[in-house]
Amino acid sequence: MNTDNLQSRFYTLRHNRFFEIFVIAVIVFSALVIGAKTYEIPENILTLIGWMDIGITLFFLVEVSVRFMGEPIKRNFFKNAWNVFDTLIVVVSLIPIEDSELALVGRLIRIFRVLRMVSIVPELRLLLNSLFKALPQLGYVILLMFIIFYIYAAVGTSFFVSINPTLWGDISIAMLTLFRVMTFEDWTDVMYETMAVYPFSWIYYLTFIFLTTFAFLNMVIGIVVNVMEEEHAQEAKEQALADGEPTIQDLSNQIAELKEMLKSRAKSYNQEL
């Protein structure tokens, strides 16, 4: 069996739907195994779980090797950040550090194996990539939200500190109280307490809730949805190119060529007349 034939078989296997479903099932089972270790269980079952964890780690090693061997151009495998993440998780999981001072690191690495679900499922990968690409735009919204929080916290500290120093003692505590108001966690108790002294303080809370919970959070949702739509459009465009379908630009170029052809023929016809 030559190398190209072997690579083709690995490529077919890595894109096999049943293989992907099986990998997802193993990742879910790995998460259940990690969760089982948090309970008080008999020693013999704990030993069995330890062997299952080793088996899962070896399976992940085989799975990453299959994906690497199935890559037509091997250096492109590590150009994908998710492939690098998967490889690091698997390699570090192979290091025997359970009985050393780095045992906590080993447990954390095994917990992060659940994140491999993102690299396997394209839809999850699209969601996470969209979130990362939306971060620059979200940064300005978060900055503006912080300014609103700071202004309202300063106002709340100035007026309400004598009513309840625990909630309005300083500006940082006041911001935590406002976060509680924004998440609707017993916020009416806070409002009614200040309304007993300042009857119109409800205006303070309602305007704050409108600006943060309704306006800004909807802006965040809108930004993420917009980026996701752009990602979907880009993915559809790449798929169309891969399938050989003409893009809008190709059609536009063809129309322009037809126009030029018609103009040249019309010019030739006029010259003949």
Secondary structure by P-SEA (a helix, b strand, c coil): ccaaaaaaaaaaaaacaaaaaaaaaaaaaaaaaaaaaaccccaaaaaaaaaaaaaaaaaaaaaaaaaaaaccccccccccaaaaaaaaaaaaaacccccccaaaaaaaaaaacccccccccaaaaaaaaaaaaaaaaaaaaaaaaaaaaaaaaaaaaaccccccccccccaaaaaaaaaaaaaccaaaaaaaaaaaccccaaaaaaaaaaaccccaaaaaaaaaaaaaaaaaaaaaaaaaaaaccccaaaaaaaaaaaaaaaaaaaaaaaaac
